[in-house]
Amino acid sequence: MKLDDLVTSSHSWMQGNGPESDIVFSSRVRLARNLADNIFPNRATPNEKAQVLERILAAVKDLEHFKDGLTLKMDELEELDKQFLAERYLISRELAGGGAGSAVVISPDQSMSLMINEEDHIRFQVLLSGFRLRECFAIASQIDEQLETRLEYAYSPRLGYLSACPTNVGTGIRISAMLHLPALILLRQIEQVLQAIIKLGLAVRGLYGEGTEWFGNLFQISNQVTLGRSEEELIASIEKVIRQVMHSEKAARTSLLKTKSAVLYDKVGRAAGILGNAHIITSRETIDHLSTLRMGIDMSLVGDLDRQAVNELFILTQPAHLQKIYGKTLDASVRDVERGTLLRQRLLEK
């Protein structure tokens, strides 16, 4: 398995299947771990980071989940390749900025990735399509248990797993789901929903996580702290909130069909028309129209497209993906042209 093999393959979360996948794009569980008696990455010397990297790689290589997977060291990658991996949700923006001593191990189906020497020594995630938080956690727990037999974690009987960031101390778990909420936005109800989520102590982020804006009607909902609460408590609380948000979105979609059906059909039709015919189109405009088109598919307003095709276009039309597809560096204006070509070709196929 090579990096370029990822370009033509579909990430498992793009498949658009799983429970409640008309609203829940994906579910993710991420665990943060550090090695005992080793300095955290932000304070470690290059030599210390290199030693940690080799220890972790030796422990990971025999894990069944990552068998026949892909190991990539950050200092051996071009900037475009790092951006590509970040767009595909396989690494964080922080790891993309890392150099010697940092790496990622990716499972063959891309549903799991393990980052080494990002903010913590180990950060691994399980990312699945649909509303599957408990399945993500079950897989993450298996990986965690297997690693703990090979590596000694930094652990406090009083505090739990130790982390470079205080908000990750305790269980070290981040539980999140990416939700598609176009109807709540169209009915101008999204702000009150988001404020209610924030008041419950959860975080709401954009398409690419912390520090990114909300666009494409996509929102990541996750826990903010891990100390003092068990994994089961955290999962149960987030599941409850997500179910409430899904109920609100479904009610909004029903209301739109009843009260603004002409506006809804027009918006979906315009999105399909622009995506299928535009010759110059930006990344932001593409995502906004793909979001509307996906809503049309999920509400049975569009019959000749499937959810997976649209999900894949969310990623394939991103800047680094376009350049990897065409095999060359493209400036922004050329990307806008090639993005239009890719969209027309893909949508024509369908």
DRENDO-1510 file (C-alpha; in Angstrom, 1 decimal, always signed):
<recs>
REC; n; res; u; v; w
REC; 1; MET; +0.0; +0.0; +0.0 .
REC; 2; LYS; +1.4; +3.4; -1.1 .
REC; 3; LEU; +0.3; +7.0; -0.5 .
REC; 4; ASP; -0.8; +7.4; -4.1 .
REC; 5; ASP; -3.1; +4.3; -3.7 .
REC; 6; LEU; -5.2; +6.5; -1.4 .
REC; 7; VAL; -6.0; +8.9; -4.2 .
REC; 8; THR; -8.1; +6.4; -6.2 .
REC; 9; SER; -9.6; +4.7; -3.1 .
REC; 10; SER; -12.7; +5.6; -1.1 .
REC; 11; HIS; -12.3; +6.3; +2.6 .
REC; 12; SER; -14.8; +4.0; +4.5 .
REC; 13; TRP; -16.6; +7.1; +6.0 .
REC; 14; MET; -17.4; +8.4; +2.5 .
REC; 15; GLN; -19.7; +5.4; +1.8 .
REC; 16; GLY; -22.7; +7.2; +3.2 .
REC; 17; ASN; -24.1; +4.1; +5.0 .
REC; 18; GLY; -24.7; +3.1; +8.6 .
REC; 19; PRO; -27.5; +4.2; +11.0 .
REC; 20; GLU; -28.9; +7.7; +10.5 .
REC; 21; SER; -26.4; +8.4; +7.7 .
REC; 22; ASP; -28.8; +10.9; +6.0 .
REC; 23; ILE; -27.9; +13.3; +8.8 .
REC; 24; VAL; -24.8; +11.9; +10.5 .
REC; 25; PHE; -21.9; +12.0; +8.0 .
REC; 26; SER; -19.5; +10.1; +10.3 .
REC; 27; SER; -18.7; +9.0; +13.8 .
REC; 28; ARG; -15.2; +9.3; +15.4 .
REC; 29; VAL; -13.5; +8.2; +18.6 .
REC; 30; ARG; -10.0; +9.4; +19.2 .
REC; 31; LEU; -7.7; +8.4; +22.1 .
REC; 32; ALA; -4.7; +10.3; +23.4 .
REC; 33; ARG; -1.9; +8.4; +25.1 .
REC; 34; ASN; +1.7; +9.1; +26.2 .
REC; 35; LEU; +4.6; +6.8; +27.1 .
REC; 36; ALA; +5.7; +6.7; +30.7 .
REC; 37; ASP; +9.1; +8.3; +31.6 .
REC; 38; ASN; +9.2; +10.1; +28.2 .
REC; 39; ILE; +9.0; +13.8; +27.7 .
REC; 40; PHE; +6.0; +15.0; +25.8 .
REC; 41; PRO; +6.6; +15.8; +22.1 .
REC; 42; ASN; +6.4; +19.6; +22.5 .
REC; 43; ARG; +9.4; +19.5; +24.9 .
REC; 44; ALA; +11.3; +16.6; +23.5 .
REC; 45; THR; +14.6; +16.8; +21.5 .
REC; 46; PRO; +14.7; +15.5; +18.0 .
REC; 47; ASN; +16.6; +12.4; +19.3 .
REC; 48; GLU; +14.0; +11.8; +22.0 .
REC; 49; LYS; +11.2; +12.0; +19.5 .
REC; 50; ALA; +13.0; +9.6; +17.1 .
REC; 51; GLN; +13.4; +7.1; +19.9 .
REC; 52; VAL; +9.7; +7.3; +20.8 .
REC; 53; LEU; +8.8; +7.0; +17.2 .
REC; 54; GLU; +10.7; +3.7; +16.7 .
REC; 55; ARG; +9.3; +2.2; +19.9 .
REC; 56; ILE; +5.7; +3.0; +18.9 .
REC; 57; LEU; +6.2; +1.7; +15.3 .
REC; 58; ALA; +7.6; -1.5; +16.6 .
REC; 59; ALA; +4.5; -1.9; +18.8 .
REC; 60; VAL; +2.1; -1.1; +16.0 .
REC; 61; LYS; +3.5; -3.3; +13.3 .
REC; 62; ASP; +2.0; -6.5; +14.7 .
REC; 63; LEU; -1.5; -5.1; +15.3 .
REC; 64; GLU; -4.1; -6.8; +13.2 .
REC; 65; HIS; -6.0; -3.6; +12.6 .
REC; 66; PHE; -3.0; -2.1; +10.8 .
REC; 67; LYS; -1.8; -5.1; +9.0 .
REC; 68; ASP; -0.9; -4.3; +5.3 .
REC; 69; GLY; -1.5; -0.7; +6.1 .
REC; 70; LEU; +0.6; +2.4; +5.4 .
REC; 71; THR; +3.3; +4.1; +7.5 .
REC; 72; LEU; +4.3; +7.6; +6.6 .
REC; 73; LYS; +6.9; +9.8; +8.3 .
REC; 74; MET; +6.2; +13.5; +8.1 .
REC; 75; ASP; +9.8; +14.5; +7.3 .
REC; 76; GLU; +9.7; +12.3; +4.2 .
REC; 77; LEU; +6.5; +13.8; +2.8 .
REC; 78; GLU; +5.9; +16.8; +0.5 .
REC; 79; GLU; +3.7; +19.6; +1.8 .
REC; 80; LEU; +1.0; +18.6; -0.7 .
REC; 81; ASP; +0.9; +15.0; +0.6 .
REC; 82; LYS; +0.5; +16.3; +4.1 .
REC; 83; GLN; -2.4; +18.5; +3.0 .
REC; 84; PHE; -3.9; +15.6; +1.2 .
REC; 85; LEU; -3.8; +13.4; +4.3 .
REC; 86; ALA; -5.4; +16.2; +6.4 .
REC; 87; GLU; -8.2; +16.8; +3.8 .
REC; 88; ARG; -8.9; +13.0; +4.0 .
REC; 89; TYR; -9.2; +13.2; +7.9 .
REC; 90; LEU; -6.2; +10.8; +8.3 .
REC; 91; ILE; -4.0; +13.3; +10.1 .
REC; 92; SER; -4.5; +16.5; +12.0 .
REC; 93; ARG; -3.3; +19.9; +10.8 .
REC; 94; GLU; -0.9; +19.8; +13.8 .
REC; 95; LEU; +0.7; +16.6; +12.6 .
REC; 96; ALA; +0.8; +18.0; +9.1 .
REC; 97; GLY; +3.1; +20.7; +10.5 .
REC; 98; GLY; +5.4; +18.2; +12.1 .
REC; 99; GLY; +8.8; +17.1; +10.9 .
REC; 100; ALA; +11.3; +14.6; +12.0 .
REC; 101; GLY; +10.1; +12.2; +14.6 .
REC; 102; SER; +6.4; +12.4; +13.6 .
REC; 103; ALA; +4.5; +9.8; +11.6 .
REC; 104; VAL; +1.1; +8.3; +10.9 .
REC; 105; VAL; +0.1; +4.6; +10.5 .
REC; 106; ILE; -3.1; +4.1; +8.4 .
REC; 107; SER; -5.2; +1.0; +8.2 .
REC; 108; PRO; -5.9; -0.5; +4.7 .
REC; 109; ASP; -9.6; +0.7; +4.7 .
REC; 110; GLN; -8.6; +4.1; +6.1 .
REC; 111; SER; -11.1; +3.8; +9.0 .
REC; 112; MET; -8.2; +3.9; +11.5 .
REC; 113; SER; -5.1; +6.1; +11.8 .
REC; 114; LEU; -2.5; +6.4; +14.5 .
REC; 115; MET; -0.5; +9.6; +14.8 .
REC; 116; ILE; +2.8; +9.6; +16.5 .
REC; 117; ASN; +4.4; +12.6; +18.1 .
REC; 118; GLU; +1.6; +15.1; +17.4 .
REC; 119; GLU; +0.6; +16.9; +20.6 .
REC; 120; ASP; +0.9; +13.5; +22.4 .
REC; 121; HIS; +3.1; +10.5; +21.7 .
REC; 122; ILE; +0.1; +8.6; +20.4 .
REC; 123; ARG; -3.3; +9.8; +19.1 .
REC; 124; PHE; -5.3; +7.2; +17.2 .
REC; 125; GLN; -8.8; +7.5; +15.8 .
REC; 126; VAL; -11.5; +5.3; +14.4 .
REC; 127; LEU; -13.7; +7.0; +11.8 .
REC; 128; LEU; -16.9; +5.3; +10.5 .
REC; 129; SER; -19.8; +6.3; +8.3 .
REC; 130; GLY; -23.1; +7.0; +10.0 .
REC; 131; PHE; -24.1; +7.2; +13.7 .
REC; 132; ARG; -21.8; +4.5; +15.1 .
REC; 133; LEU; -20.1; +5.9; +18.2 .
REC; 134; ARG; -20.2; +2.7; +20.2 .
REC; 135; GLU; -18.7; +0.7; +17.3 .
REC; 136; CYS; -15.9; +3.2; +17.0 .
REC; 137; PHE; -15.3; +3.0; +20.7 .
REC; 138; ALA; -15.2; -0.8; +20.7 .
REC; 139; ILE; -12.6; -0.9; +18.0 .
REC; 140; ALA; -10.5; +1.9; +19.6 .
REC; 141; SER; -10.6; +0.0; +22.9 .
REC; 142; GLN; -9.3; -3.1; +21.2 .
REC; 143; ILE; -6.4; -1.2; +19.7 .
REC; 144; ASP; -5.7; +0.5; +23.1 .
REC; 145; GLU; -5.6; -2.7; +25.0 .
REC; 146; GLN; -3.3; -4.3; +22.5 .
REC; 147; LEU; -0.9; -1.3; +22.6 .
REC; 148; GLU; -0.9; -1.3; +26.4 .
REC; 149; THR; +0.5; -4.8; +26.5 .
REC; 150; ARG; +3.4; -3.6; +24.4 .
REC; 151; LEU; +4.0; +0.0; +25.7 .
REC; 152; GLU; +3.9; +1.5; +29.2 .
REC; 153; TYR; +1.5; +4.4; +29.3 .
REC; 154; ALA; +1.9; +7.6; +31.4 .
REC; 155; TYR; -0.9; +7.0; +33.9 .
REC; 156; SER; -1.9; +8.4; +37.3 .
REC; 157; PRO; -4.1; +6.4; +39.6 .
REC; 158; ARG; -5.8; +9.7; +40.7 .
REC; 159; LEU; -6.0; +11.5; +37.3 .
REC; 160; GLY; -6.0; +8.8; +34.7 .
REC; 161; TYR; -4.1; +8.9; +31.4 .
REC; 162; LEU; -1.8; +11.9; +31.3 .
REC; 163; SER; -1.7; +14.2; +28.3 .
REC; 164; ALA; +0.1; +17.3; +27.0 .
REC; 165; CYS; -3.2; +19.2; +27.2 .
REC; 166; PRO; -5.2; +19.3; +30.5 .
REC; 167; THR; -8.5; +18.9; +28.7 .
REC; 168; ASN; -7.4; +15.4; +27.6 .
REC; 169; VAL; -6.3; +14.2; +31.0 .
REC; 170; GLY; -8.4; +11.3; +32.3 .
REC; 171; THR; -9.8; +9.0; +29.8 .
REC; 172; GLY; -8.0; +10.8; +27.0 .
REC; 173; ILE; -11.0; +10.3; +24.7 .
REC; 174; ARG; -12.6; +12.6; +22.1 .
REC; 175; ILE; -16.0; +11.4; +20.9 .
REC; 176; SER; -17.4; +13.3; +17.9 .
REC; 177; ALA; -20.0; +13.1; +15.1 .
REC; 178; MET; -20.2; +15.2; +12.0 .
REC; 179; LEU; -23.8; +16.2; +11.3 .
REC; 180; HIS; -25.3; +17.6; +8.1 .
REC; 181; LEU; -27.9; +20.2; +9.2 .
REC; 182; PRO; -29.0; +22.2; +6.1 .
REC; 183; ALA; -32.7; +22.4; +7.0 .
REC; 184; LEU; -32.0; +24.0; +10.4 .
REC; 185; ILE; -29.9; +26.6; +8.6 .
REC; 186; LEU; -32.6; +27.3; +5.9 .
REC; 187; LEU; -35.2; +27.8; +8.6 .
REC; 188; ARG; -32.8; +29.9; +10.6 .
REC; 189; GLN; -33.0; +27.7; +13.7 .
REC; 190; ILE; -29.4; +26.6; +13.8 .
REC; 191; GLU; -28.2; +29.3; +16.2 .
REC; 192; GLN; -30.5; +28.2; +19.0 .
REC; 193; VAL; -29.6; +24.6; +18.5 .
REC; 194; LEU; -25.9; +25.3; +18.6 .
REC; 195; GLN; -26.2; +27.5; +21.7 .
REC; 196; ALA; -28.1; +24.7; +23.5 .
REC; 197; ILE; -25.3; +22.3; +22.6 .
REC; 198; ILE; -22.6; +24.6; +23.9 .
REC; 199; LYS; -24.5; +25.2; +27.2 .
REC; 200; LEU; -24.3; +21.5; +27.7 .
REC; 201; GLY; -20.5; +21.7; +27.7 .
REC; 202; LEU; -20.0; +20.2; +24.3 .
REC; 203; ALA; -17.9; +21.7; +21.5 .
REC; 204; VAL; -19.2; +22.6; +18.0 .
REC; 205; ARG; -16.6; +22.9; +15.3 .
REC; 206; GLY; -16.4; +23.1; +11.5 .
REC; 207; LEU; -15.6; +20.7; +8.7 .
REC; 208; TYR; -11.9; +20.3; +9.6 .
REC; 209; GLY; -12.1; +20.5; +13.4 .
REC; 210; GLU; -10.9; +23.1; +15.9 .
REC; 211; GLY; -10.3; +26.6; +14.5 .
REC; 212; THR; -12.2; +25.9; +11.3 .
REC; 213; GLU; -15.4; +27.7; +10.2 .
REC; 214; TRP; -18.8; +26.2; +9.7 .
REC; 215; PHE; -19.6; +25.7; +6.0 .
REC; 216; GLY; -21.3; +23.2; +3.9 .
REC; 217; ASN; -23.9; +22.9; +6.6 .
REC; 218; LEU; -21.5; +20.5; +8.4 .
REC; 219; PHE; -20.9; +20.6; +12.2 .
REC; 220; GLN; -18.7; +18.4; +14.4 .
REC; 221; ILE; -20.1; +17.9; +17.9 .
REC; 222; SER; -17.7; +16.5; +20.5 .
REC; 223; ASN; -16.9; +16.4; +24.2 .
REC; 224; GLN; -14.6; +19.1; +25.6 .
REC; 225; VAL; -13.2; +17.4; +28.7 .
REC; 226; THR; -12.5; +13.9; +29.7 .
REC; 227; LEU; -11.5; +14.1; +33.4 .
REC; 228; GLY; -13.9; +12.8; +36.0 .
REC; 229; ARG; -16.3; +11.0; +33.6 .
REC; 230; SER; -16.1; +7.5; +32.2 .
REC; 231; GLU; -16.1; +6.6; +28.6 .
REC; 232; GLU; -19.6; +5.2; +28.9 .
REC; 233; GLU; -20.9; +8.4; +30.5 .
REC; 234; LEU; -19.4; +10.5; +27.8 .
REC; 235; ILE; -20.7; +8.4; +24.9 .
REC; 236; ALA; -24.2; +8.3; +26.4 .
REC; 237; SER; -24.4; +12.0; +26.9 .
REC; 238; ILE; -23.2; +12.8; +23.4 .
REC; 239; GLU; -25.5; +10.2; +21.9 .
REC; 240; LYS; -28.4; +11.9; +23.7 .
REC; 241; VAL; -27.5; +15.3; +22.3 .
REC; 242; ILE; -27.0; +14.1; +18.8 .
REC; 243; ARG; -30.4; +12.3; +18.8 .
REC; 244; GLN; -32.0; +15.6; +19.9 .
REC; 245; VAL; -30.3; +17.5; +17.1 .
REC; 246; MET; -31.2; +14.8; +14.5 .
REC; 247; HIS; -34.9; +15.1; +15.7 .
REC; 248; SER; -34.7; +18.9; +15.2 .
REC; 249; GLU; -33.2; +18.5; +11.7 .
REC; 250; LYS; -35.8; +15.9; +10.6 .
REC; 251; ALA; -38.6; +18.1; +11.9 .
REC; 252; ALA; -37.1; +21.1; +9.9 .
REC; 253; ARG; -36.9; +19.0; +6.7 .
REC; 254; THR; -40.5; +18.0; +7.1 .
REC; 255; SER; -41.5; +21.6; +7.7 .
REC; 256; LEU; -39.6; +22.7; +4.6 .
REC; 257; LEU; -41.5; +20.2; +2.4 .
REC; 258; LYS; -44.8; +21.3; +3.8 .
REC; 259; THR; -44.3; +25.1; +3.8 .
REC; 260; LYS; -41.5; +25.9; +1.3 .
REC; 261; SER; -41.5; +23.0; -1.1 .
REC; 262; ALA; -41.1; +25.2; -4.2 .
REC; 263; VAL; -38.1; +27.0; -2.6 .
REC; 264; LEU; -36.6; +23.7; -1.6 .
REC; 265; TYR; -36.9; +22.1; -5.1 .
REC; 266; ASP; -35.5; +25.3; -6.6 .
REC; 267; LYS; -32.5; +25.4; -4.3 .
REC; 268; VAL; -31.7; +21.7; -5.0 .
REC; 269; GLY; -32.2; +22.1; -8.7 .
REC; 270; ARG; -30.0; +25.1; -8.9 .
REC; 271; ALA; -27.2; +23.3; -6.9 .
REC; 272; ALA; -27.4; +20.3; -9.3 .
REC; 273; GLY; -27.4; +22.6; -12.3 .
REC; 274; ILE; -24.4; +24.6; -11.2 .
REC; 275; LEU; -22.4; +21.5; -10.1 .
REC; 276; GLY; -23.2; +19.7; -13.4 .
REC; 277; ASN; -22.4; +22.6; -15.7 .
REC; 278; ALA; -20.0; +25.0; -14.1 .
REC; 279; HIS; -16.6; +25.4; -15.8 .
REC; 280; ILE; -15.0; +27.5; -13.0 .
REC; 281; ILE; -16.0; +26.9; -9.4 .
REC; 282; THR; -14.2; +27.5; -6.0 .
REC; 283; SER; -13.8; +24.9; -3.3 .
REC; 284; ARG; -16.2; +26.8; -0.9 .
REC; 285; GLU; -18.9; +27.1; -3.5 .
REC; 286; THR; -18.6; +23.5; -4.4 .
REC; 287; ILE; -19.0; +22.3; -0.8 .
REC; 288; ASP; -22.1; +24.6; -0.3 .
REC; 289; HIS; -23.8; +23.2; -3.5 .
REC; 290; LEU; -22.8; +19.6; -2.7 .
REC; 291; SER; -24.4; +20.1; +0.7 .
REC; 292; THR; -27.6; +21.2; -0.9 .
REC; 293; LEU; -27.5; +18.4; -3.4 .
REC; 294; ARG; -27.0; +15.8; -0.6 .
REC; 295; MET; -30.0; +17.2; +1.2 .
REC; 296; GLY; -32.0; +16.7; -2.0 .
REC; 297; ILE; -30.8; +13.1; -2.2 .
REC; 298; ASP; -31.6; +12.4; +1.4 .
REC; 299; MET; -35.1; +13.9; +1.1 .
REC; 300; SER; -35.8; +11.9; -2.1 .
REC; 301; LEU; -35.9; +15.1; -4.3 .
REC; 302; VAL; -33.1; +13.7; -6.5 .
REC; 303; GLY; -33.4; +10.2; -7.9 .
REC; 304; ASP; -30.4; +9.7; -10.2 .
REC; 305; LEU; -27.6; +10.2; -7.6 .
REC; 306; ASP; -26.4; +8.4; -4.5 .
REC; 307; ARG; -25.1; +9.7; -1.2 .
REC; 308; GLN; -21.7; +8.0; -1.6 .
REC; 309; ALA; -21.0; +9.8; -4.9 .
REC; 310; VAL; -21.7; +13.2; -3.3 .
REC; 311; ASN; -19.7; +12.3; -0.1 .
REC; 312; GLU; -16.7; +11.5; -2.3 .
REC; 313; LEU; -16.9; +14.7; -4.1 .
REC; 314; PHE; -16.7; +16.7; -0.8 .
REC; 315; ILE; -13.2; +15.3; -0.5 .
REC; 316; LEU; -12.0; +14.9; -4.1 .
REC; 317; THR; -12.7; +18.5; -5.0 .
REC; 318; GLN; -10.5; +19.8; -2.1 .
REC; 319; PRO; -7.2; +21.6; -3.3 .
REC; 320; ALA; -4.7; +18.9; -2.4 .
REC; 321; HIS; -6.9; +16.1; -3.8 .
REC; 322; LEU; -7.3; +17.8; -7.1 .
REC; 323; GLN; -3.6; +18.2; -7.5 .
REC; 324; LYS; -3.0; +14.6; -6.6 .
REC; 325; ILE; -5.6; +13.5; -9.1 .
REC; 326; TYR; -4.1; +15.5; -11.9 .
REC; 327; GLY; -0.5; +14.7; -10.7 .
REC; 328; LYS; +0.8; +18.2; -10.7 .
REC; 329; THR; +0.9; +21.5; -8.8 .
REC; 330; LEU; -2.0; +23.8; -9.7 .
REC; 331; ASP; -2.5; +27.4; -8.6 .
REC; 332; ALA; -5.9; +28.4; -7.3 .
REC; 333; SER; -7.3; +29.7; -10.6 .
REC; 334; VAL; -6.4; +26.5; -12.4 .
REC; 335; ARG; -7.8; +24.4; -9.6 .
REC; 336; ASP; -11.1; +26.2; -10.0 .
REC; 337; VAL; -11.2; +25.1; -13.7 .
REC; 338; GLU; -10.1; +21.6; -13.0 .
REC; 339; ARG; -12.6; +21.3; -10.2 .
REC; 340; GLY; -15.4; +22.1; -12.6 .
REC; 341; THR; -14.1; +19.5; -15.1 .
REC; 342; LEU; -14.0; +16.9; -12.4 .
REC; 343; LEU; -17.6; +17.7; -11.2 .
REC; 344; ARG; -19.0; +17.6; -14.7 .
REC; 345; GLN; -17.3; +14.2; -15.4 .
REC; 346; ARG; -18.4; +12.6; -12.1 .
REC; 347; LEU; -22.0; +13.9; -12.2 .
REC; 348; LEU; -22.3; +12.9; -15.9 .
REC; 349; GLU; -21.3; +9.4; -15.0 .
REC; 350; LYS; -24.2; +9.2; -12.6 .
</recs>
